[in-house]
């Protein structure tokens, strides 16, 4: 990933936040048929990512234990109009851009075709994503025989993280008035997530 120093994010807590808040990761693998991309809800579990895939998905048969993989998590993102920069109206020396947050997790993949592992993955994912519901769904809500049948249709995946790299391209290299103008423009378009991400980065000195 092209990573200019101004946009590099090294705060591990910030990286983990992006990964947790944007759980649908893009898992990129190298198979005999070439590069493959699968989109999976993943859970950060200490230094690993865990997930499950359909047993019908050929991925788990195509990868070898310990193969290197890449998982991409995309955070807040959106278009930035040059019209939002006060300096554009003075000099006209501004162009459109796209601001975004992204985390790349490099690691090794391991297939876990074990009921205990798969049950744990489903339980943890459910607990995390049902937390905001008025009455969170629990695995115990489903009939035991039905749940057992459903678990048989999925296979567990574990990705042992070896390295994280992240980019937060949020106009850090622009002067404060232009950054504030871009934030206001995003708010007017309803992109509150990207506006908030920009507010959270350090403003350059005036």
N, C-alpha and C positions, 0 to 999 in steps of 0.2 A: 504494500500500500504506500502510495506517495504521501509522505508525512512531513510537511514543513514544521520546523520547531515551534512556530507560533501556535500551531493547531494541535500539537501532541498533548495528550492527556495521560498523566502517569499516576494520578491518585487512584489507588486500587479500590478504595471505597466508592469512588465515582464510577469506575468501570463496572463494579458489581451492581451498582444502582441501575445503570443502563441495562445490564443483562437481565436483572430481575423484573424491571418495569416493561421490558420489551421481550417477553419470553419466547416469542416465535422466532427461533433462529434458523438460518439457512445453513444446513450441513453440506459441505462440499467434500466429495470423496473422489479418488482416482480409481476407476475400475477397468476391467479388461475392455469395456466398451467406450472408455474415455471418461471425461469428467461428468459427474452426476451431482445434482443439487436436490436435496430434500428439505422440506420446510416442516419443522417440528417444534412443538412447545417443549422447551428444555428447562430444567430446574438446576440452579447452582447449588451444589451440595459439597461444601468445603472446597476442595481443589478439583472437583470433578463436575461434569455436566451429566445429568441423567435424563433419560427419555424412554419412550416406547414407540415402536412402529408396528404397523400391521404385519402379521405373519406372511401375508400375500405379497408384501413389498420385497423385491429381490435384494434390496440393499444388504440385509444381514447375511446373505449367502455370498454376496459378491466381494465383501471386504474380508481382509485377513486380520486376525487378532494382532493389534499393535500397529496397524496401518496409520500413517499420518493423515490427519484431517484438519479442515478449517471450518469453524462455525462463525457466521457473521450475524451480529445483532445490530439492528438499526434503531436509533433513538429518534428524538425530535428532528424534523427536517422540513424544508420549505424554500420556496422561491423568494428572492429579495429583489425588489424593484429599485433601480437607481433613483427613481422619483422620490423615494423615501429619504434620501440623503440631503440634508440642507446644502451641502457643498456642491451638489449637482446643479442646483439652481444658480449658483454663483459662477462656477467654472465649466460646468457641463462635462467634466472629466471623471465620469463614473459610468460603470457598466453593470448589467444584471449579473447576479450570482446565485448560488444555491448554498444555503447553510444547512449543516447536518451534524449529527452525532453518530458515530459508528464504533463498535468494538469487534476486533478480530480475536477469536480464541483459537490458538494452535494447540493441537494435542494428538493423542493416539486413541483410536476407537477400539472398543472391546464389546463383543456381543454377549449378553447375559440372558440366555434362554432358560431361566430358572423362575419358577412360580414365586418363590419368596422375594426375589429381587423385583419382579414385575409388580407384585402386589404392593410392595413398598413404594415404587415409583408412582403408581396410580394413587395411592393414599396421600403421598406428599403433594403431588400436583393438585389433587382435589382439594386438599386442605388450604393450599395457597390461593387457588382461584375461586373457591367458594366462600372465602373469608368475608367478602363484602355483601353476601346475600342475606336477606332477612332471616331465612331459615336454611343454613348451609346443608347441601346434600352430602351425605356420608355413604361410604361403600356399604355400610351395614343396612342402608335403606333398601338396597336391592336384594331380591331373594338369593339365597346362597348358591343354589344350582345355576341360576342365570349368571351370577357374577363369575362363578367358576368357568362357565362356558365362554364368557367374554374374555376372561384373562387368557384363555387358551388361544385366542385369535391374535395375540400381540406378543412381541419379543422385546426384551429390554436392551437398551443401549447405554453404554457408559463411555464418556470421553474424559480422559485424564489430561487436564490442562497442563501444558508445558510452558506456554508463553501467552501473554495478553498484550495487544497493542491497540491503541484507541486514538481516534481523531475527533476533535470537536471544532469544527470550522464555524465560528460564530462571530466573525467580523472583529476578532481581537486586534487586528492590525489597523483598524480605522479609528479616527478621532471620536471622542465621546459624543459630540452632537450628531454625527452620522449614525453611530450605534443606537443612540436614543431614537433617532428618526426611524431606523429600521425596526426597532422594537415596537414603536407606535404603529407602524405600517402593518406589522404582523398581527398586532392586537385588533386592528380594524378589519383584518381578513378572518379573524376567528382562530388564528394559529397561536393559541395561548401557550402551548407546550414549548414551541421554539422561542417565543418571546421570553418565557421564564428561563429557559436554558441560557439565553444571551444575558439576561440580568445576572445570572449566577456566575458568570466569568468576570475576571478582573478587568476593569476598564483601564485603558492605557493612560499615561499621564497627559494632562492638558498641554 
